[in-house]
Amino acid sequence: MAGHSPHFSLTLGSLRSDTDSPAGGPSYFAVDRSLELPADGLRVVLAERGEVVPGDVAELELGDEDGLERVFTGTVVEVRPHAAGVEVFAAGTVLALLELRASSYYQEQTAGDIARDLIGKAGLDAGDISDGVSLPRFAVERRRSAWPQLKRLAERLGFDVFSDREGKIHFRGLGEAANLGSGGLVGAAAGAAGAVSALAGGGGALAFGKHLIATVGSSRPALERKVVVGGESPMSGQGEDKSFWLTAKDTDFEDSAGDGEETLVLDPVARTKDLAGRFAAGYLTGLRRTRREQRVTLLGQAALDLGAPLETVDAPEALLNAKGFVKALRHRFGGGIGFLTEATLCVEGDE
């Protein structure tokens, strides 16, 4: 965006505001999105509230005179007036999954099938959904929100559940975890790569002294573990009709992934030895994510999305040259700062 002026377009219920007609007098926008938080967040500072009330549709597009890109889709959850104006807070579409309470029983369904069903029950649109594995039995209970139950299912596979800029819900593996499942991953990776290509001028990487305003990295000791997963059923050894039985000897139907100090996970969903091994690989991938990360600040990049592959190059310090995927985003737009994007990069592997 060098040499370009930041532009916006905001919808809050009946309020329509943009750079040319700034109804409501918006002076600041902050969008926060992360794989580690359930719902995206939007904060808007207005001079006048207009008719904005909780429950209104909230949409924000940012960019420049060459075009705008959606950066947030959700619903107003709080209006906070004060003497100098009003602050409006909105939550992303995952809010519907947080509020959904449903009782459902699934038999011989894939993890992706379960995700699609719950996303549909919440009235949301499904994005890239990976089928993952077939589960002999799985239950969702209405005593708890659907979100943590779907999130827990994703963690077993090393997957993530998150919404994109348009509000669609994704259930798939990112980075190393993309190789652990099947279904829809090729298309998802291609779309993410396109976003980075456009961001970096076709180079697919952010160069020091060219794209980056600031960056900071962190490196921690490798968290190597042998993850052992055991279930409850002798189905692997005695057939599918025994899937509801309890095993008399846990070690007969457990499996593991990784090396190092042993971490035991007892998971009743792992009703076969194959599932125990697949879940162990998923849990291990999640543990390994904590080793390295990098935070970069650059001129506003509205097209960047969660899960997009990202790389930094040409740094004077080797640890600041990193390759991974976007795990968190923050867009800031307002007087005195223009339009800035902060991205947190999950760096996997030993590079």
N, C-alpha and C positions, 0 to 999 in steps of 0.2 A: 504493500500500500504506500510505498514511498512516493511522495508528491501528490497523493490523493487525499481527499478530505473524508472523514468518517461520516456515514449516513446510517439512519435507523428507520425502522417501521415497527410500531407497537400497537397491539390490540389487547385491550382489557375490557371484556364485555362489549358495551356499546361505544366505548372510547376508542377512537382511531386517531393515531398520532404518528407523524413522520417528520423528517428533517425539514421539508417544505412547509408543513402545516403542523407545528408542534402543539396540538391541543393538550390541555392539562399541564403544560409547562414541564415536561420531563427534563431532569438535569443529570441523572446518573442511573446507570444500569449495572448490575452485577449478576452474572450467571455462574453457578457452581454445579459441577457435575462430577461424579466419581463412581467407580466400580465398587467402592467400599461403603457407599451410602445408598440407601434404598431409592430415594427420589431426587431428581434434579431440583435445584432451587433457583428462584429469580427474585431479586430485590430491585424495586423501581422507586425513585424519589420524584414526586410530582409537586408542582406548585398548587394545583387544585385537584380534588378528588373526582370531580364530575359525578357520574353515576356508578362508579366502580364499587362492587360489593363482593364479599366472599361467595365463591361458586361460579364467578364469571370465567369464561375462557380467557387464557393468557397466552399470547404468542409474541415473540420478539424476533426480528430480523435485523442483522447488522451487516455492514459492508462499506462500500464507497460509491462514487458516482458511476462506476462501471457495473454495479449490481449488488444485490443483497442476498444473504443466505440465512435460512432459519437457524437460530441458535437455541431456541427454547420453545417447548410446547407443553402446556399444562393448565392448571386451574388456580385462581386466586384463593388463598386460604386465610389471609389476614389483611385487614386494612388498619393502619396505625396513624391517625391524624395527630398533628402537633401544631404549635403556633405558626411555624414557618411553612407549613405545607402538609404533605402526607406521604407515608411510606406504604408501599404495597408489596406483599410477599405472596409468591405463587410456588406451587409444588408441581413436579412433573407427573406424567401419566401413570407412573408406578404407584401413585397414591391409590388408584382404584384396586390394585392387588393388595395393598396394605389394608384396605377397608373390606375386602372380600372375605366372607366366611362361608365356606361350603363344605358339605359332606360328599365325598366321592370315593368310589372304590374301583380300582383298575386291575384287570387281570390280563396277562400276556400283552401288555402295552409297552411301547418304548417310552423312554424318558421324554423325548420330544413330543409324543402324543399327549402325555400328561401336561406338559408345558402349554401346548396349543389349547387344550381344553380349559385350563385355568385362565389363560389369557382371554379366551373367548367369553368365559363366564364373567370376567371383569369388564367386558364391553370394550376391550382394547384390540388393536391390530397387531398381528404377529409379524415380526421381521424375519431375520435368519434364525431358524430353529434347527439345531442338530438333533437327530434321533438318539444318538448315544448308544444305549443298550436296551435290550428288552427285559422287562421286569416281570417275574412270575406273578407277583402281587404287590400292590401299593395302595395305601389309603391316605386320604386327606380328611382331616377332621375339622369341624366348624368351631370347635372350642378355641382354635387359634386362627390368626390371620393366614390367608393363603400365601402371602409373601414369604415369611420365614420357612414355610414348608417347601416352597418351590426353590428358594435359595439353598436350603439344605440339600435338596436333590441335586442341584447344580454342583455344589461343593464335592459331593461324592465322585463326580465325574471330572473334576478339575475345571468345570465350566463357570461362566458368569451369566447372570441375569441382569439386563440393563435396558434402558430406553435410548433410542437414538434422538437426533435433533428434531425429527418429525413426530416423535412420541411412540413409534413402534417398539415393541418389546422383543429383545433378542435373547436367545438361550443357546449358547455355544462356547466352544473353547477358544481361547486367545493365546497367541504366542505358542509355546511348546504344547499347551493343552489342545491346540487345534489338531494335532496328530493323534489324539487319543480317541476321537469320536468320528462319526461319519454323517454325511447329510448336510448339504447347504454350505459347506465350509469354503469351497472354491469360489463361489460367487461372492461370499462375504469378504474374503481376502482381497479379491479383485477390486471391489468397491472401496475398501479402505485404502488400498494402494493408490487408487485414483485421487483420493483426497490429499494424500501426501505429495503426489506428483505435482498437483496444482499449487500446493502450498510452497513447494521448494523450486518453483519455476521449471519443473520437468526433471529435476535432478534426483528427487526422492530422498534428499538429505538436507539438513540445516547446517550451514557452514558458519564457523566463527568469523567475525569481521564482515559478514554479509547479511545473514538472516537474524542472528540472535542479538537481543539487547542485553540479556543477563542469563547466567546459568549456574547451577550448583548441583553437585552430585553427592551421593552417599554410598558407602560400601561397608558391609557388615560381614562378620564371619559366616562361612557357608553353613547352612543348617541342614546337614546330612543326617538322615534317619532311615532306619528300616521300618517302614510302616506295615504292620501286620493287621489284617482285617479278618474277623471271624463273624459268621452269621449264626443262625439258629436252626437251620434245616439240613437234613441229610439228602436233599434232592439230588445233589451231584452223584452220589453213589448208589441211590436206590430208586431213582426215577422221579418223574414230575408228579406222580400221584402221591408222593411223600413230602411235597413241598410245604405242607402245613405242619409236619412233624417237628419236634424239637430234637436236636442232635444230642447224643449221650456223651460224645467226645469232641470238644471244640476243635482240636488240632486237625481232625480228619478233613475238615471242610473250610479251613482258613487258607489265605494266601497272602503274599507280601510283595513289596516293591521297594527298591533302594537298598543302601548299605549303611551300617553305622549302628548307633544306639537304637534299641527297639522301642517303638511306640505302638501300643496295642489299641485298636479301635473295634469295639463290639457293635455291629450294625445289623439289626434284624432284617433289613432290606436285602442284605447280601445272602440270598438263599441258595446260592451255588458257589462252588469254588471259583468258577470263572468270574462271577460277579465280584467275589471278594478280591480277586487279583486286579480287576478293572478299577474298583473303588480305591484300592491301595495306591494304584498309579495316579489316580485323580487327587487323592489327599496329598501325595508326595509332591505333585506339581504345585499345589497351593502353598506348601511349606517353602519350596525353593524360590518362590516369588519375592520373598522378603530380603533377599541378599543385596540387590543393588537397585537404586532408582536415581533418576535425574530430573530436575525441575528446570524448565526453560521458559524464558519470557521473550516474546517476539511481537512485532506489530500485528494488529488484529487479524486473526485467521478464522473467520466464521465457518468455513467449510470443514475444519478439523473436527473429528468425532471420536468418541470413546472407542477403544479397540484398534484404532488406526495404527499401522506400523510407522515408526518414526526413528530417525537416525541423526546423530550429531557428528560432525567431522571437523578436521583441521584445528583441533584444540591444542593449546600448549601443554596441557596436562593429559596424560593418557587416559585417566579414569573419566575425563569429560567427553571422550569419544565413545559413544554408546549407541546400541541398537536394541530396540524393543518395541513395545506398543503403549499407546496412551491409556493410562489408568485413571487420570483425573484432568479436568479442564476448568479454567476460570477465565471468563471474559469480563473485562471492565471497560466501560464506555462513559465518558463524561468530560466536563470542562476541566482543563488543566492536564488531563492524561490522554485525551483522544480515545483511541480504541486499542487496547492491549489484550493479548492472550497469554495465559500462563498454562503450560502443560506439564504434567508429571508423567514421566516415562518409566515403565517397568522394564528393567534390564534383566534379561535371562541369560543363562549360560555362563561360561567362564571368561568371555572376552572382556 
